[in-house]
Amino acid sequence: MITATGIELRAGARVLIESASFRIARGDRVGLVGRNGAGKTTLTRVLAGEGVPAAGTVTRSGEVGYLPQDPRTGDLQVQARDRILSARGLDAVLRSMRAAEEKMASTVGGARDNAMRKYSRLETEFLTKGGYAAEAEAATIAASLGLPDRVLGQPLSTLSGGQRRRVELARILFSDADTLLLDEPTNHLDADSVAWLRDFLKTYRGGFIVISHDVNLVDEVVNRVFYLDANRACIDTYNMGWRAYQAQREADERRRKRERANAEKKAATLMSQADKMRAKATKTVAAQNMARRAERMLAGLEEVRAADKVAKLRFPDPAPCGRTPLTATGLSKSYGSLEIFTDVDLAIDKGSRVVVLGLNGAGKTTLLRLLSGVEQPDTGVVEPGHGLKLGYYAQEHETLDPERTVLQNMRSAAPDMELGDIRKILGSFLFSGDDVDKPAAVLSGGEKTRLALATLVVSSANVLLLDEPTNNLDPASREEILGALRTFTGAVVLVTHDEGAVDALQPERIILLPDGVEDLWSADYADLVSLA
C-alpha cells in the first residue's frame, strides 16, 4: 500500500506539512480534509509519485490509481473507451486484435496463417487480462458515471471537460488498483452518478484517500480522517468516521482551550508573585525559579487551533452598459460528427440572472465558451451590446496562463491597476508573500479557483459567465462565493450542479440545453440542478 515517513512538503518558502508519518493499508478509507491551500492536492501528488517531498520518504506497494483535480491526457484522438481500457492494458491488445482480424480478412496463404496465429496469441493475452467480462465491467462503470456507449466511441477531443474528467474517473475505478487517490471525484457528476460512486467506494476492497467537499460522500464512505492543519503545518489523524471525527475535533479544541486558560491563569499568578519577590535581594533566585516554572507550564501546552483564513470575495461594481449588453442568435456547435446544440438564441439584459440547465454533455460549458469568445460557433453570431465587459470563470481554469505566476496573471487581468492594490486584493484571496510568485500550473484546484475569481474582482465586468464556480472550494470559501452572487448587481449566466449556488443567484430565467428552450425560473426546475 502506501507508507509515508517523516515527510515535509513546501510551497516555495512556506512549510505545508512538517515531519508527518502515516500508512494507508488495505481497507483504509481516508477522508483528506483541510482548507484550500493547506496542501491536500500537493500531498496526493507526492503519494502518487508525481511529486517529491522536501524531506522524508514515501514507499508504495501494489498499484496506485491517481485522479488529479484537472486530469490531462496526452493523445486527445484516442477513443474514450480505449482510454478507460488502457488502465489494464486492454486497449493495446484490442487494437492489435482488430488489426489482425483485418489482415485475416484481406490476405491469403502464409500471410493469412501468420495473422491467425497472431490473433490467437492476442486473444489469449486478452482473456488473461479479463477479456470480454472486463470490457463489460468498464462499460458498466462508464455508464454509471453518465458516459453512454455513444460517448465511449468518440475521440476525447470531441468531449466536454466534464466528460473527459468522468472518463478519467472511470479509468481509475476500472484499474482495480490497490490504492486509489481521488482528488474531488464528484466534480462534474450528476446526483445519480454521485450516489453510485458512494456505493462503489463503500465496498472497495483496497484502500483509498479521497479529497472531497461533498460532505455526504465523506460522511458515508470514510473510516479514517486526515486533517491538514495549515496553521500548524501538521496532519492530525483520526481513526474514525466523519461524524465521530467532527465531534472528537470539537472536543479536542474545547480541551485545548480549557487547559490553556487554566495554565495561563496559574502562570500569571506565578509571574506576579515572582515580580514581587525580585524586589528582595534574598528572594532573587526563588523568583527566577518561579518565572521559569511559569514558562515551562505554558511551553508544554498544545497550541489552540487558529481559525482557518477564508478568502474575502465580493464581485466588482459593474461598469455602465446598455439595456442588453450581450445577445446571441442562431448558435450551433458540433465536434466532428457529434452535434452539441443548434439554433440557440438568448439575450442577456442588464442585471439579469440566468441559469443554464441540461444533462452532462448537453453543451452548457460549450455555450459559455461561445459567449466568452474562447470558441467560435459553427453558425450564428454573438453580439456585444453597448458597454459590454465580460468576466468569464472557466471550470477548467483555461482563463489562467499556467506558465505565468499568480501576480503576472493578476496584472494581465488589470494592467492599469497599481501593484500595491493588486497585492492587497491577492492578499484578501489568501495569496501573500512568496505565494504570488508561484506559477499557476503548480496551484491546487482550490487555489486556481481563488485566483480565477480574483481576476474577476478586478475586471469591472457587467456580465459574468460562471461555469461551476463552487467546485474545489472548502465550505467557508463556497459561502463567500454564494454571498458574492447574492449581492452582485450585474448580469450573471450560471452553469452549476450546486443547488445552493442557484438559491443564492435567485435566477429569473433558465436556458434548457440542447434544445435552447428559454423559460421563466420556477421551483419546478430546482430538481434539475443536481441532475443536470
Secondary structure, DSSP 8 states (H G I E B T S, - for coil): -EEEEEEEEEETTEEEEEEEEEEE-TT-EEEEE--TTSSHHHHHHHHHTSS--SEEEEEE-S-EEEE-SS---S-TTSBHHHHHHGGGTHHHHHHHHHHHHHHHHH--HHHHHHHHHHHHHHHHHHHHTTHHHHHHHHHHHHHHTT--HHHHTSBGGGS-HHHHHHHHHHHHHHTT-SEEEEESTTTT--HHHHHHHHHHHHT-SSEEEEE-S-HHHHHHH-SEEEEEETTTTEEEEE-S-HHHHHHHHHHHHHHHHHHHHHHHHHHHHHHHHHHHHTTSGGGHHHHHHHHHHHHHHHHTS---------------------S--EEEEEEEEEETTEEEEEEEEEEE-TT-EEEEE--TTSSHHHHHHHHHTSS--SEEEEEE-TT--EEEE-TT-TTS-TTSBHHHHHHHH-TTS-HHHHHHHHHHTT--GGGGGSBGGGS-HHHHHHHHHHHHHTTT-SEEEEESTTTT--HHHHHHHHHHHHH--SEEEEE-S-HHHHHHH--SEEEETTTTEEEE--GGGHHHHHH-
